[in-house]
Amino acid sequence: QSRFPWIGDVRGMGFMQGLEMVEDGPERAPSRRRARAVLEESKKEGLLVGQSGLHGQVVRLGPNLLFTDGEVDETLQRLERACEQVDRG
């Protein structure tokens, strides 16, 4: 969230997490467009995530409960690469 200012909030419990995407500007309006872009770029990284939220602005992560530390690290690296692609436009 600190690296990508268009991730407005990160929330959840345990492995189930949601990343809320927002538009640039002072309003920080919900961004369905960015959520869709993260979803598509994540697919290219072999990472399946969901899209939800009242406005379709949330990217959901819900991995297997038998996730190893190494798999957590790999998933975060894939998600980071996807976000970098979205950031480049």
CORKA-V113682 format. One record per pair of residues at least 12 apart in sequence whose ideal C-beta (glycine too) atoms are under 10 Angstrom apart, sorted by the first residue. I is the first residue (numbers start at 1). J is the second residue. D is the distance in whole Angstrom. If there is no record, write none. Layout:
# CORKA-V113682
i = [I | I]
j = [J | J]
d = [D | D]
This chain:
# CORKA-V113682
i = [1 | 1 | 3 | 3 | 3 | 3 | 4 | 4 | 4 | 4 | 4 | 4 | 4 | 4 | 4 | 5 | 5 | 5 | 5 | 6 | 6 | 6 | 6 | 6 | 6 | 6 | 6 | 6 | 6 | 6 | 6 | 6 | 6 | 6 | 7 | 7 | 7 | 7 | 7 | 7 | 7 | 7 | 7 | 7 | 8 | 8 | 8 | 8 | 8 | 8 | 8 | 8 | 8 | 8 | 8 | 9 | 9 | 9 | 9 | 9 | 10 | 10 | 11 | 12 | 12 | 12 | 12 | 14 | 14 | 14 | 15 | 15 | 15 | 15 | 15 | 15 | 15 | 15 | 16 | 16 | 16 | 16 | 16 | 17 | 17 | 17 | 17 | 17 | 17 | 17 | 17 | 18 | 18 | 18 | 18 | 18 | 18 | 18 | 18 | 18 | 18 | 19 | 19 | 19 | 19 | 19 | 19 | 19 | 19 | 19 | 19 | 19 | 19 | 20 | 20 | 20 | 20 | 20 | 20 | 20 | 21 | 21 | 21 | 21 | 21 | 21 | 21 | 21 | 21 | 21 | 21 | 21 | 21 | 21 | 21 | 21 | 22 | 22 | 22 | 23 | 29 | 29 | 30 | 30 | 30 | 30 | 30 | 30 | 31 | 31 | 31 | 31 | 32 | 32 | 32 | 32 | 32 | 32 | 33 | 33 | 33 | 34 | 34 | 34 | 34 | 34 | 35 | 35 | 35 | 35 | 35 | 35 | 35 | 35 | 35 | 35 | 35 | 35 | 36 | 36 | 36 | 36 | 36 | 37 | 37 | 37 | 37 | 37 | 37 | 37 | 38 | 38 | 38 | 38 | 38 | 38 | 38 | 39 | 39 | 39 | 39 | 39 | 39 | 40 | 40 | 40 | 41 | 41 | 41 | 41 | 41 | 41 | 41 | 41 | 41 | 41 | 42 | 42 | 42 | 42 | 42 | 42 | 42 | 42 | 42 | 42 | 43 | 44 | 44 | 44 | 44 | 45 | 45 | 45 | 45 | 45 | 45 | 45 | 45 | 45 | 46 | 46 | 46 | 47 | 47 | 47 | 47 | 47 | 47 | 47 | 47 | 47 | 47 | 48 | 48 | 48 | 49 | 49 | 49 | 49 | 49 | 49 | 49 | 50 | 59 | 59 | 59 | 61 | 61 | 61 | 63]
j = [19 | 20 | 80 | 83 | 84 | 87 | 19 | 21 | 34 | 38 | 80 | 83 | 84 | 86 | 87 | 22 | 24 | 28 | 87 | 19 | 20 | 21 | 22 | 23 | 24 | 28 | 31 | 34 | 35 | 37 | 38 | 83 | 86 | 87 | 19 | 20 | 21 | 22 | 31 | 34 | 38 | 59 | 83 | 86 | 20 | 21 | 22 | 23 | 28 | 29 | 30 | 31 | 34 | 57 | 58 | 21 | 22 | 28 | 57 | 58 | 59 | 61 | 58 | 58 | 60 | 61 | 62 | 62 | 63 | 65 | 61 | 62 | 63 | 64 | 65 | 67 | 72 | 75 | 60 | 61 | 62 | 63 | 65 | 49 | 58 | 59 | 60 | 61 | 62 | 63 | 79 | 49 | 50 | 52 | 53 | 57 | 58 | 59 | 60 | 61 | 62 | 34 | 35 | 38 | 49 | 53 | 57 | 58 | 59 | 60 | 61 | 79 | 83 | 34 | 35 | 53 | 55 | 57 | 58 | 59 | 33 | 34 | 35 | 36 | 37 | 38 | 39 | 51 | 53 | 55 | 56 | 57 | 58 | 59 | 83 | 86 | 34 | 35 | 57 | 57 | 55 | 57 | 53 | 54 | 55 | 56 | 57 | 58 | 53 | 55 | 56 | 57 | 51 | 53 | 55 | 56 | 57 | 58 | 56 | 57 | 86 | 57 | 59 | 83 | 86 | 87 | 49 | 50 | 51 | 52 | 53 | 55 | 56 | 57 | 58 | 59 | 60 | 86 | 51 | 56 | 57 | 59 | 86 | 59 | 82 | 83 | 85 | 86 | 87 | 89 | 51 | 59 | 79 | 82 | 83 | 85 | 86 | 51 | 56 | 59 | 60 | 82 | 86 | 82 | 85 | 86 | 78 | 79 | 81 | 82 | 83 | 84 | 85 | 86 | 87 | 88 | 59 | 61 | 75 | 78 | 79 | 81 | 82 | 83 | 85 | 86 | 82 | 78 | 81 | 82 | 85 | 74 | 75 | 77 | 78 | 79 | 80 | 81 | 82 | 85 | 74 | 75 | 78 | 61 | 63 | 74 | 75 | 76 | 77 | 78 | 79 | 81 | 82 | 61 | 62 | 63 | 61 | 62 | 63 | 75 | 78 | 79 | 82 | 62 | 79 | 82 | 83 | 75 | 76 | 79 | 75]
d = [8 | 9 | 8 | 8 | 9 | 9 | 9 | 9 | 9 | 9 | 9 | 5 | 8 | 8 | 6 | 8 | 8 | 9 | 9 | 10 | 10 | 6 | 6 | 7 | 7 | 9 | 7 | 6 | 10 | 10 | 9 | 9 | 8 | 8 | 5 | 7 | 6 | 8 | 10 | 9 | 9 | 9 | 7 | 10 | 5 | 7 | 4 | 9 | 6 | 9 | 8 | 8 | 10 | 8 | 10 | 9 | 8 | 10 | 10 | 9 | 10 | 10 | 9 | 10 | 8 | 8 | 9 | 10 | 10 | 8 | 7 | 7 | 5 | 8 | 7 | 6 | 8 | 10 | 8 | 7 | 5 | 8 | 10 | 10 | 10 | 9 | 7 | 5 | 8 | 9 | 10 | 10 | 9 | 7 | 7 | 10 | 5 | 7 | 5 | 7 | 9 | 10 | 8 | 7 | 9 | 10 | 9 | 7 | 5 | 8 | 7 | 8 | 9 | 10 | 8 | 7 | 9 | 6 | 5 | 8 | 8 | 4 | 4 | 9 | 8 | 7 | 10 | 9 | 9 | 9 | 9 | 5 | 7 | 7 | 10 | 9 | 8 | 10 | 7 | 9 | 8 | 9 | 7 | 7 | 4 | 8 | 4 | 8 | 10 | 8 | 9 | 5 | 8 | 8 | 6 | 4 | 5 | 10 | 9 | 9 | 10 | 8 | 9 | 10 | 6 | 10 | 9 | 10 | 5 | 9 | 7 | 9 | 6 | 5 | 6 | 5 | 10 | 10 | 7 | 7 | 10 | 9 | 10 | 10 | 9 | 9 | 8 | 5 | 10 | 9 | 8 | 5 | 8 | 6 | 6 | 9 | 5 | 5 | 10 | 6 | 10 | 9 | 10 | 8 | 9 | 9 | 9 | 9 | 8 | 4 | 7 | 8 | 4 | 6 | 10 | 10 | 8 | 9 | 10 | 7 | 6 | 9 | 4 | 9 | 9 | 9 | 8 | 9 | 9 | 7 | 8 | 10 | 9 | 9 | 4 | 8 | 9 | 6 | 5 | 9 | 10 | 10 | 7 | 9 | 10 | 9 | 6 | 10 | 10 | 4 | 6 | 9 | 7 | 10 | 10 | 10 | 6 | 8 | 10 | 10 | 10 | 8 | 9 | 7 | 9 | 9 | 9 | 8 | 10 | 8 | 7]
